[in-house]
């Protein structure tokens, strides 16, 4: 079975600083990887996902994540954060050809300070 | 399209009371899910339904029952609420393949006294 580890439960940063939210997974087979974002008092919504092809995927609001198969990682980065990026971020993994139900990490709370 | 809707938004129950959380999706998705979210625990799957007419247990099914009423609707029932069931409950839906995005509802915040 696959598993996901989000290494930081909370990441405080100042506005306009860069940020990296770390995600590592374990699986013996090919995986699909997702980052979801949860704004305060809302449900989760997809931020970006890796299915195949280019290992670097981007979202429309400036986040990017890179699939690193050798390090089994899918870290999320943004070069300059805004106050509005304050949210909970969840990494998730599902198995290619296996159960379609994703496994979620425990989440990382990104807190952007002015 | 409304996406995934959940009712109610908030609920306070006393220990032993019962209630049903309702969920509906208008995206013609095959699969639907119920999760609970607790601080520091992330999302935990309670039950899921791969398709209309089928339901299966997830990671934390004890104390809950579900009904997949039709393709659109998937309800979660607490027969005898306990304080340990105080949580935020999310319904989600997807096409039912491992590549597919899950779409989440806004959540139901439940407090059991």
Interface residues (C-beta under 8 A of the other chain):
Chain A: X9 X32 X34 X36 X41 X42 X43 X44 X45 X46 X49 X51 X90 X94 X95 X96 X97 X98 X99 X100 X101 X102 X104 X105 X106 X107
Chain B: X4 X31 X33 X40 X41 X42 X43 X45 X48 X58 X90 X92 X94 X96 X97 X98 X99 X100 X101 X102 X103 X104 X105 X106 X107
